[in-house]
Amino acid sequence: MRLLGLASAVPAAAAILFALMPGEAVAGLFDVFGSSYQAPRVAGRQLVSFPPGYQPGTILVQLSQRRLYFVLPQQRAISYPIGAPTGDARWSGESYVSEKRINPDWRPTAEMRRENPTLPAFVPGGHPRNPLGVRAMYLGQTTYRIHGTDAPWTVGQDVSHGCIRMFNEDVADLYQRVPIGTRVVVMW
């Protein structure tokens, strides 16, 4: 199934739920560009037409398009911009939301610390430099999550070590819509 051009299927005036763009940059833990970097603008959260085949309440992640879709009834979906996995961290398959956390703590993996020894071993939940942002939805029994970010300018890019990164406003919106057990389909 191709999801290209879904947003253009609905008139722009009716499609936009909220025009959420990243705010002013604040240096994040993964800020490789410095806080003066201005990322390309990405289309914000939108209501879009959606092809049949997925049950309402399903999360479909289209990594190549850097979009996450929350399927609604009547062949519609909410489309959110995401930061996608990069390089060898790319993956696809089916999972489910196994756990949800508000202001989750963050501990980088051993591999992340090898790549960047300056990373802290632990960042408490609610800290402004926590890479998981304000909400996290854990995927199955993996270390992958759908989560917010402390670096909103990275949304719309291939940036993560396997997680799906969202603007904090968007992950908070999705979080309240999604119960534990929600089916998640990830594809390239």
Buried (B, 14 or more C-beta within 10 A) or exposed (E): EEBEEBBEEBEEEEBBBEEBBBEEBEBBBBBEBEEEEEBEEBBBBBBBBBEEEBEEBBBBBBBEBBBBBBBBEEBBBBBBBBBBBEEEBBBEEEBBBBEBBEBBBBEBEEEBBEEEEEBBEEBEBEBEBBBBBBBBBBBBEEEBBBBBBBBBBBBBBBBBBBBBBBBBBBBBBBBEEBEEEBBBBBBE
